[in-house]
Amino acid sequence: MIDDRPPDGGGVDHAGRIGTVGDYVVHEDHGVARFAGFETREVGGVTRDYLYLEYKGEDRVYVPTDQFAKLSRYAGAGGSPTLSALGGKKWLNMKARAQRAAAEIAGELVNLYAERRTRKGHAFSADSEWQRDLEAAFPYRETADQMEAIEAVKSDMESDRPMDRLVCGDVGYGKTEVAIRAAVKAASDGKQVMVLAPTTILAQQHLGTFRDGARWQSWVRKRGRAPGQER
């Protein structure tokens, strides 16, 4: 079977999204298949490259390379998936159920965020002298991206709108310092802070960072005095 309909998505190169030969892929119209490689074929007097997809039984589909946009790598949980059969309604029914579920989740999110916009949260105070002292004791120079994240988090905290922000970054890019400054800002307003970590090792690392010797001891000593009484 040759799927030779007009491409959807123009000339964008999506080759990297399907993996390597032998990997499972999902075709938007035909379902789950095994990527068996590339083949050059002549169809209607035109020679072009096709992706060779293996489906259930002896079913095969040749997809023109300009239709990469219809393919994505299979991302199911564990084990090998069941290959789809061509010509049946099972894949169409599965896709319809997934679309309905996605629409329901989208509707719930819209309602959730609409409700959040009507709620009032705690607007934290502007940076205190204690906050600035702790930040000045940071032993490294902040990166531009790190400072952008810090300022964005502080801006969120100082707003009375419930905060909803995720800070992402690779290992060693300074996410913990962003969290420390947010924690200090919260504690300065008399709020408690909880730090959650997915592993015991990471929790211990964060504990060590939050107990960082002279930096924290100096801040705690100052925190115990009224403004203007620091020595």
N, C-alpha and C positions, 0 to 999 in steps of 0.2 A: 504494500500500500504506500502510495506517495502522497504526502500532504503538501500540496503546491498552491495553497491559497495565498493572496497578497499578504506581505509581512505586516505585522503590527508593531510599530515602534521605530520604524526607520532603520537607519544603518548603524545603530548602536551595537558595539561589540560586547556580547554577553558570554563569551566563551568560558570565562573563568567561573561562572556560576554553576556549571554542570558537573564539575569534577573531572575524573579520569575514566578511562575505559574500564568497564566492570562496575562502576558506581550506579546506584539507583537514582533516577531522575523522575520528575513529575512534569507531564505535558498538560498544559492548561485544558486542552480539549479531550485528550485520550487517557489520561491517568498515569499510574505508576508504571515505569518501564526500566529496563536495564540498558545503560548506554554501552553499545557494542563497538563504537568507533565511527570513523568517517569513511564515506565512499564517494567516489566521483562517478556520476551517472549521466547518461544522455537521455533527456526526456523531451519529446516534441522537437527534436533537432537542436536542443540547447544543452550544452554540457555544463554542469555545475556540481558543487560539493553538497553532500547531504550528511546529516547525522543519522546513524543507523540505530534504531531503538528496537529492542526485543520485548514483546508483550507475552501474555499468557499463551501457552500452547505454541503454535507456529506463527502467531500473529507478529507482523513486523511493520514498522513505519519508518519511512525515510523523510526526514525533516530538512528542508533547505536551510543552509547556514544563516540566511538572512531572517530566519524566524527563531533565533536564539531567545528572543524575548518571551516566547511561549514556554520556555523550559526553565526549571529551577532544580537545584539539587534536593533529593529527598532528605527530610530532616526528622523522620519519625523516631520514636524512642525505642532503642535496642532491637537487635535481631534484624532479620531480612524481611522486607515487606512482601505482601502478596502482589504479584504482577496483575495489572488490570487486563481484562479481556475486551477486545475491540468489538463494537457493534451492540453491546448491551447497555442497560440503563444504570448499572450499579455505580459507575463512576459519576454519572450525571446526578444521581440521587445523593451520593456522598458530598459532592461539591455543593449541591443546593442546601444540604443540612449545615455544612460549614459556613456558607454565606449567611444563612439565617442566624446561626449562633454568633457570627461576627457582628451582624446587625444588632442583635440583642445586647451584646457587650458594649458596642458603640453607643447605643441608646442609654444604657446604664451610666456610662462615663459622662455623656452629655448632661444627664440629670444630676450626677454627682458634682460636676464642676459648676453647674449653674447654682446648685445649693451652696457650694463653697463660697461663691462670689457674694452671696447674701449674708454670710456669717462674719462676725467680727472676731478677730484673734487678739492676742496680746502684742502690742507694739512695744518692742524693746527700746530702751534708752539709747541715745547716741553713745559713741565710744567714751568710756570714762578714762581718767588719768591712769588708773590701774591697768586698763586694757592696753593703753598705749605703751606703758612700761613693759608689759609682758611681750608685746609685739616687737618692741625695740630690742629685747634680749634674744630674739630669734637669731641663731648663729650663722644663718645663711642669707644670701641675697635672694629675695623672692623673684620668681620668673614673672614675665608679663601675664601669662595665662593664669598663674597662681593668684596674682593680685586681682585679676579680673574676676576669678571665682570668689575670692574673699570679699570683694566689694559687692558682688551680686548677692551673696548670702547675707551680708550685713544689711543691705537694702531691703531684702525680703523680711528680715527679722524686725526691722524698724517700722515696717508697714503693719497696719492693723488687719491686713488680709491674711487668712490662714496660709502658712508657708507650704510650698510644694515644689521642691527643687532637688534634683539629683546631680551630684558632682561626680564626673567620671574622669579617669586618667590611668595611665600605665603605672606600674610599680615604680616607686622612686620619684614621682612627679609632684609630690607635696600635698596630697589629699589630706593626710593626717593633720598637717598644720592648719588647713582650712577648718577642719573639725575642731581643733583646739581653740581657735579664735572664736568660733561660734559658741563653743561650750563656755568659754570665759565670759562672753557677752551675756549669755543666759544666766550664769551664776551671779554676775554683777547685778542682775535685776532680781536676785533672790529666788531664782528658779533652779530646780534640780535638773541634772543632765544624766542621761543614760547612754552608754556607748555599747552597741551590740556588735559582735564579731562572729563570723561563721565557724571559726576554729579556735581551739584553746591556745594554740601557738600565737595566732594573730591577736587574741585577747591579751596575752601576756606581753606581746610587743607594744600594744597600745598602752597598757598599764605602765610599762617602763618609760614610754614617751611622756605620759602625763605626770610621771614622777621625776622628770628631768631635773635633778639636782638643784643647782644654784638658781636656775631660771624660775622654777616654781617656788622655791623657798623664799626668794626675794619677794615674789608677788604675794604669797600668803602672809608674810610679815606686814607688808603694806596694806593688804586687804583687812587686816585686823585693827587698823587705825583709821580714824576719820580723815577725810581729805585735808591736806595742809599740815598734818602732824607727822608725815614721813620724815625720817632722818637719813 
